[in-house]
Amino acid sequence: MKGASQRIVAALFAVVLMTGPAAAQEQVERSFAVALIRDIMTAVNHGNWTGNYTVLRDYAAPEFSAANDPTRLAGLFTPVREAGLDMLPVLVTEPEILQAKIAAGGQQMRLTGYFPTRPQHFSFDMVLVNEGRRWVLLDISVGAFDPISVPAPDPSAEAQTDPDPETEAE
């Protein structure tokens, strides 16, 4: 009996190993993606308010740090900083995630979307790499744009396309 239960445990462990990582590579759990996005956007916001992007740089992947000293980052974020954009609302607003996928054999994640805040929306496009047990920033683009207004459906157009059941021919 003991040998049979060890084989069952070993078989279950093998199934978990075969299915777990493959499933995780195809999809990013929403709450995890939101936490990563907010974390990075907060670091960008702190850099914008202080003009010091050292924490963002040191918090990122070694490739990002090597390519971007704090002075270069300050130059890249000048338009966002000069616009005086306060990104603090991203901490309490649910983002619209347009893309959240893992690629490169589970080693890269791309998160793209925006925060529907007022008076402007904040967009983000981030590439992260898996460094050990952490996802760290490899590339980022952020900005602001005017809110998207979705036109209301035209009731007259709807009436023309939906026939009245009482006047429908049999």
Secondary structure, DSSP 8 states (H G I E B T S, - for coil): -HHHHHHHHHHHHHHHHHHHHHHHHH---HHHHHHHHHHHHHHHHHHHHHS--HHHHHHS-HHHHHH--HHHHHHHTHHHHHTT---GGGGTS--EEEEEEEETTTTEEEEEEEE--SS-EEEEEEEEEEETTEEEEEEEEEEEE---------HHHHHHHS--TTT---
